[in-house]
Amino acid sequence: MVKVIASSLRKGNVVDKDGKLYVILFAENIHPGKGTPVTQLDMRRISDGVKVSERYRTTEQVERAYVEEREHTFLYHDAEGFHFMNPESYDQVAVSEAVVGDMAPYLLEGMAVQVSQFNGIAISLVLPQRATFEVVETEPTTKGQTASSSYKPAVLSNGVRTLVPPHIAPGTRVVVMTADGAYVERAKD
Protein backbone atom coordinates (compact mmCIF):
# COMPACT_ATOMS: atom_id res chain seq x y z
CA MET A 1 0.00 0.00 0.00
CA VAL A 2 1.27 3.44 -0.96
CA LYS A 3 -0.15 6.88 -0.14
CA VAL A 4 -0.89 9.06 -3.17
CA ILE A 5 -2.65 12.40 -3.58
CA ALA A 6 -6.33 12.09 -4.47
CA SER A 7 -6.03 14.08 -7.73
CA SER A 8 -3.70 11.40 -9.20
CA LEU A 9 -6.33 8.62 -8.94
CA ARG A 10 -7.87 7.37 -12.19
CA LYS A 11 -10.57 4.93 -13.31
CA GLY A 12 -9.49 1.33 -12.61
CA ASN A 13 -7.16 2.20 -9.69
CA VAL A 14 -7.68 0.33 -6.43
CA VAL A 15 -7.74 2.19 -3.10
CA ASP A 16 -7.81 1.00 0.51
CA LYS A 17 -10.38 2.78 2.66
CA ASP A 18 -10.98 1.63 6.26
CA GLY A 19 -9.30 -1.72 5.54
CA LYS A 20 -11.54 -2.51 2.54
CA LEU A 21 -10.50 -2.41 -1.11
CA TYR A 22 -12.42 -0.29 -3.62
CA VAL A 23 -12.01 -0.08 -7.39
CA ILE A 24 -12.55 3.40 -8.89
CA LEU A 25 -15.33 3.50 -11.49
CA PHE A 26 -15.23 7.26 -12.15
CA ALA A 27 -12.80 9.98 -11.04
CA GLU A 28 -13.28 13.71 -11.62
CA ASN A 29 -11.25 16.68 -10.40
CA ILE A 30 -13.52 19.64 -9.67
CA HIS A 31 -12.03 23.15 -9.48
CA PRO A 32 -14.72 25.56 -8.29
CA GLY A 33 -14.20 29.29 -8.79
CA LYS A 34 -14.17 29.79 -5.04
CA GLY A 35 -12.99 27.28 -2.45
CA THR A 36 -10.64 24.32 -2.54
CA PRO A 37 -10.44 21.92 -5.49
CA VAL A 38 -11.87 18.46 -4.80
CA THR A 39 -11.68 15.00 -6.38
CA GLN A 40 -15.01 13.18 -6.75
CA LEU A 41 -14.64 9.37 -6.80
CA ASP A 42 -17.32 6.79 -7.59
CA MET A 43 -16.06 3.44 -6.29
CA ARG A 44 -17.20 -0.18 -5.97
CA ARG A 45 -16.24 -2.27 -2.93
CA ILE A 46 -14.47 -5.39 -4.22
CA SER A 47 -15.72 -7.71 -1.46
CA ASP A 48 -19.48 -7.24 -2.00
CA GLY A 49 -19.94 -4.92 -5.01
CA VAL A 50 -21.51 -2.01 -3.07
CA LYS A 51 -21.09 1.32 -4.89
CA VAL A 52 -19.86 4.32 -2.88
CA SER A 53 -19.30 7.97 -3.79
CA GLU A 54 -16.52 9.88 -1.99
CA ARG A 55 -15.15 13.40 -2.19
CA TYR A 56 -11.54 14.24 -1.22
CA ARG A 57 -9.55 17.47 -1.29
CA THR A 58 -7.15 17.13 -4.25
CA THR A 59 -4.09 17.30 -1.96
CA GLU A 60 -5.46 14.72 0.52
CA GLN A 61 -3.49 11.47 0.87
CA VAL A 62 -5.28 8.23 -0.10
CA GLU A 63 -3.99 4.64 0.34
CA ARG A 64 -3.56 3.06 -3.09
CA ALA A 65 -3.35 -0.73 -3.32
CA TYR A 66 -1.08 -2.03 -6.07
CA VAL A 67 -2.63 -4.68 -8.20
CA GLU A 68 -1.23 -6.87 -10.93
CA GLU A 69 -2.09 -5.35 -14.32
CA ARG A 70 -1.57 -7.51 -17.38
CA GLU A 71 -2.66 -7.39 -20.97
CA HIS A 72 -5.24 -10.04 -21.80
CA THR A 73 -7.13 -10.91 -24.98
CA PHE A 74 -10.93 -11.10 -24.91
CA LEU A 75 -12.14 -14.55 -26.01
CA TYR A 76 -15.90 -14.94 -25.43
CA HIS A 77 -18.87 -14.35 -23.11
CA ASP A 78 -21.04 -17.06 -21.53
CA ALA A 79 -23.06 -17.74 -18.34
CA GLU A 80 -19.88 -17.72 -16.20
CA GLY A 81 -18.94 -14.22 -17.41
CA PHE A 82 -16.42 -12.75 -19.81
CA HIS A 83 -13.37 -14.88 -20.61
CA PHE A 84 -9.93 -13.39 -21.22
CA MET A 85 -6.60 -15.07 -22.01
CA ASN A 86 -3.10 -13.97 -21.04
CA PRO A 87 -1.16 -14.05 -24.38
CA GLU A 88 2.13 -14.88 -22.61
CA SER A 89 1.11 -17.78 -20.35
CA TYR A 90 -2.19 -18.74 -22.09
CA ASP A 91 -3.92 -18.67 -18.67
CA GLN A 92 -7.64 -17.91 -18.90
CA VAL A 93 -9.47 -15.59 -16.53
CA ALA A 94 -13.25 -15.34 -16.11
CA VAL A 95 -14.40 -11.81 -15.26
CA SER A 96 -17.88 -11.30 -13.78
CA GLU A 97 -20.50 -9.12 -15.45
CA ALA A 98 -20.43 -6.77 -12.43
CA VAL A 99 -16.74 -5.98 -13.10
CA VAL A 100 -17.21 -5.49 -16.86
CA GLY A 101 -20.38 -3.41 -16.34
CA ASP A 102 -21.27 -0.91 -19.08
CA MET A 103 -18.10 -1.73 -21.07
CA ALA A 104 -19.60 -5.05 -22.26
CA PRO A 105 -20.96 -3.81 -25.64
CA TYR A 106 -17.52 -2.51 -26.63
CA LEU A 107 -15.70 -5.83 -26.13
CA LEU A 108 -14.72 -7.39 -29.45
CA GLU A 109 -13.32 -10.90 -29.90
CA GLY A 110 -9.51 -10.71 -29.93
CA MET A 111 -9.43 -7.20 -28.36
CA ALA A 112 -6.41 -6.46 -26.13
CA VAL A 113 -7.58 -5.34 -22.68
CA GLN A 114 -5.73 -4.46 -19.44
CA VAL A 115 -7.08 -6.73 -16.66
CA SER A 116 -6.25 -5.78 -13.05
CA GLN A 117 -6.07 -8.66 -10.59
CA PHE A 118 -5.75 -8.61 -6.80
CA ASN A 119 -4.97 -11.96 -5.13
CA GLY A 120 -5.88 -13.78 -8.38
CA ILE A 121 -9.35 -12.19 -8.68
CA ALA A 122 -10.11 -9.86 -11.59
CA ILE A 123 -11.27 -6.54 -10.12
CA SER A 124 -11.22 -4.13 -13.07
CA LEU A 125 -10.41 -3.82 -16.73
CA VAL A 126 -9.40 -1.02 -19.05
CA LEU A 127 -10.43 -1.11 -22.71
CA PRO A 128 -8.58 0.59 -25.56
CA GLN A 129 -9.80 4.20 -25.91
CA ARG A 130 -11.30 3.58 -29.36
CA ALA A 131 -13.04 0.73 -31.15
CA THR A 132 -14.42 0.27 -34.69
CA PHE A 133 -18.03 -0.77 -35.33
CA GLU A 134 -20.39 -0.81 -38.30
CA VAL A 135 -23.43 1.47 -38.48
CA VAL A 136 -26.45 -0.86 -38.90
CA GLU A 137 -29.25 1.68 -38.78
CA THR A 138 -29.48 5.45 -39.26
CA GLU A 139 -31.77 8.07 -40.77
CA PRO A 140 -31.37 8.70 -44.51
CA THR A 141 -29.22 11.64 -45.57
CA THR A 142 -31.21 14.76 -46.40
CA LYS A 143 -30.04 16.84 -49.35
CA GLY A 144 -28.87 20.34 -48.64
CA GLN A 145 -27.64 19.66 -45.10
CA THR A 146 -24.28 21.25 -44.43
CA ALA A 147 -21.37 19.29 -42.99
CA SER A 148 -21.36 21.41 -39.84
CA SER A 149 -25.04 20.75 -39.09
CA SER A 150 -26.40 18.66 -36.27
CA TYR A 151 -25.60 14.98 -35.91
CA LYS A 152 -28.19 12.24 -36.52
CA PRO A 153 -28.90 9.16 -34.35
CA ALA A 154 -27.45 5.79 -35.40
CA VAL A 155 -27.34 2.23 -34.06
CA LEU A 156 -23.98 0.43 -34.16
CA SER A 157 -23.35 -3.30 -34.71
CA ASN A 158 -22.86 -3.72 -30.93
CA GLY A 159 -26.36 -2.33 -30.23
CA VAL A 160 -25.15 1.02 -28.86
CA ARG A 161 -26.94 4.20 -29.95
CA THR A 162 -24.72 7.16 -30.86
CA LEU A 163 -24.78 10.35 -32.91
CA VAL A 164 -23.02 10.45 -36.29
CA PRO A 165 -22.55 13.19 -38.96
CA PRO A 166 -25.17 13.36 -41.72
CA HIS A 167 -22.89 11.84 -44.41
CA ILE A 168 -22.64 8.45 -42.57
CA ALA A 169 -24.91 5.78 -44.09
CA PRO A 170 -25.79 2.23 -42.90
CA GLY A 171 -22.92 -0.18 -43.60
CA THR A 172 -20.23 2.46 -42.91
CA ARG A 173 -17.58 1.46 -40.35
CA VAL A 174 -16.94 4.16 -37.73
CA VAL A 175 -14.52 4.64 -34.84
CA VAL A 176 -16.12 5.41 -31.45
CA MET A 177 -14.80 6.17 -27.95
CA THR A 178 -15.26 3.15 -25.66
CA ALA A 179 -15.85 5.41 -22.64
CA ASP A 180 -19.12 6.89 -23.90
CA GLY A 181 -19.76 5.66 -27.46
CA ALA A 182 -19.12 9.10 -28.99
CA TYR A 183 -18.33 9.21 -32.74
CA VAL A 184 -14.68 9.97 -33.54
CA GLU A 185 -14.21 9.40 -37.28
CA ARG A 186 -14.99 7.16 -40.23
CA ALA A 187 -12.86 3.99 -40.08
CA LYS A 188 -9.88 4.00 -42.45
CA ASP A 189 -10.03 0.27 -43.29
Stockholm file with secondary structure:
# STOCKHOLM 1.0

chainA/1-189         MVKVIASSLRKGNVVDKDGKLYVILFAENIHPGKGTPVTQLDMRRISDGVKVSERYRTTEQVERAYVEEREHTFLYHDAEGFHFMNPESYDQVAVSEAVVGDMAPYLLEGMAVQVSQFNGIAISLVLPQRATFEVVETEPTTKGQTASSSYKPAVLSNGVRTLVPPHIAPGTRVVVMTADGAYVERAKD
#=GR chainA/1-189 SS CEEEEGGGCCTTCEEEETTEEEEEEEEEEECCSSSCCEEEEEEEETTTCCEEEEEEETTCEEEEECCEEEEEEEEEEETTEEEEECTTTCCEEEECHHHHGGGGGGCCTTCEEEEEEETTEEEEEECCSEEEEEEEEECCCCTTCCTTSCCEEEEETTSCEEEECTTCCTTCEEEEETTTCCEEEECCC
#=GC SS_cons         CEEEEGGGCCTTCEEEETTEEEEEEEEEEECCSSSCCEEEEEEEETTTCCEEEEEEETTCEEEEECCEEEEEEEEEEETTEEEEECTTTCCEEEECHHHHGGGGGGCCTTCEEEEEEETTEEEEEECCSEEEEEEEEECCCCTTCCTTSCCEEEEETTSCEEEECTTCCTTCEEEEETTTCCEEEECCC
//
